[in-house]
């Protein structure tokens, strides 16, 4: 399915991209730009994966959070003595 995109700003961005990359075909330039962005987003590490990695590094370094260390504090905050 073909797509028609109109807009001076979009046209200016495509022209700039073409100038920077040496592309002469606007459709090919848009295809390449979108493919590169999709690849970059797919390769980006998720927040959960980053947190897991940090937790693993902390554990390997000897840091271990005490279980229920904040329970008394949280109970007091919520009025659950």
PyMOL commands that set and color helices and strands:
alter all, ss='L'
color gray80, all
select helices_A, chain A and resi 8-21+26-43+47-60+71-77
alter helices_A, ss='H'
color red, helices_A
deselect
rebuild
show_as cartoon
